[in-house]
Amino acid sequence: MENQENSNTNNHRSFLREFHQILSGKRSLARAAFNRLKPGQKRLLLEASGIKQPTTMIYNHDGSRFACTLPTNYDHLSDKELDSLSVGWRRLQSIINAFTLCEHEDFKKNIKNQ
């Protein structure tokens, strides 16, 4: 179980590391790397970068409505948003680094008998 968690952490790190290397180099490669991120990874990166994902309101025939978040594609980002991705990447990297210092026991819930 612990090996699987370590491999997942390393996998997430490799995605972020690859994206950062590409982002600081060629943007055409960054497009492919960004679009390969899983939806949750994109959402975290965009949130850390201060970029709001586009949403639309969907109205039902009964008058109810709800907001739907649209998938984000690299081509839909502005130049300013693309520049802020590196800020978001650094924020995520610092969070990942902080969690790697923790032990598995730090995340176990302690139940006290009363």
C-alpha positions in Angstrom: 0.0 0.0 0.0 2.8 2.4 1.0 4.7 1.6 -2.3 1.6 2.4 -4.3 1.2 5.8 -2.5 4.9 6.5 -3.2 4.6 5.7 -6.8 1.5 7.8 -7.1 3.3 10.7 -5.5 6.3 10.2 -7.8 3.9 10.0 -10.8 2.2 13.3 -9.9 5.6 14.9 -9.4 6.8 13.7 -12.8 3.8 15.2 -14.5 4.4 18.5 -12.8 8.1 18.4 -13.4 7.7 17.6 -17.1 5.2 20.4 -17.5 7.5 22.9 -15.8 10.4 21.9 -18.0 8.3 22.3 -21.1 6.6 25.5 -19.9 10.0 27.2 -19.3 11.2 26.1 -22.7 8.8 25.6 -25.7 5.2 26.5 -25.5 4.2 24.1 -28.3 5.4 21.2 -26.1 3.7 22.7 -23.1 0.3 22.5 -25.0 0.6 18.8 -25.4 1.8 18.3 -21.7 -1.0 20.5 -20.3 -3.7 18.7 -22.4 -2.4 15.3 -21.2 -3.0 16.2 -17.6 -5.9 14.5 -15.9 -8.9 16.8 -15.2 -8.2 16.9 -11.5 -4.5 17.8 -12.1 -5.6 20.6 -14.5 -8.1 21.9 -12.0 -5.4 22.0 -9.2 -2.9 23.7 -11.5 -5.4 26.3 -12.7 -6.6 27.0 -9.1 -3.0 27.4 -7.9 -2.4 29.8 -10.8 -5.5 31.9 -10.0 -7.2 31.0 -13.3 -10.9 30.5 -13.2 -12.3 27.6 -15.4 -15.1 28.7 -17.7 -18.6 27.8 -16.6 -21.9 27.9 -18.3 -25.5 27.8 -16.9 -27.7 25.0 -18.0 -31.4 25.5 -17.7 -33.8 22.6 -17.5 -37.4 22.5 -18.8 -38.8 22.7 -15.2 -37.0 26.0 -14.6 -34.2 24.6 -12.5 -30.6 25.5 -13.4 -27.1 24.5 -12.6 -23.6 25.6 -13.4 -21.5 23.3 -15.5 -17.7 23.7 -15.6 -16.3 23.4 -19.1 -13.1 21.4 -19.8 -10.0 23.6 -20.1 -7.8 23.3 -23.1 -4.4 25.0 -23.4 -5.5 26.8 -26.5 -8.3 28.5 -24.6 -5.8 30.2 -22.2 -4.7 33.8 -22.7 -1.0 34.8 -22.7 -1.4 36.3 -19.2 -2.9 33.0 -18.0 -0.1 31.0 -19.6 2.4 33.1 -17.8 0.7 32.6 -14.5 0.9 28.8 -14.9 4.5 28.9 -13.8 3.4 30.6 -10.5 0.8 27.9 -10.0 3.3 25.2 -10.7 5.7 26.6 -8.0 2.8 26.7 -5.5 1.9 23.1 -6.2 5.5 22.0 -6.1 6.0 23.6 -2.6 2.8 21.8 -1.4 4.0 18.5 -2.7 7.4 19.0 -1.1 5.8 19.7 2.2 3.7 16.6 2.1 6.7 14.4 1.2 8.2 15.3 4.5 5.2 13.8 6.3 5.0 10.2 7.4 2.1 7.9 6.6 1.1 7.9 10.3 0.6 11.7 10.1 -2.5 11.1 8.0 -4.1 8.5 10.2 -7.2 9.6 12.0 -6.8 9.2 15.8 -10.0 8.0 17.5 -10.0 8.7 21.2 -12.2 6.5 23.5 -14.3 8.6 25.7 
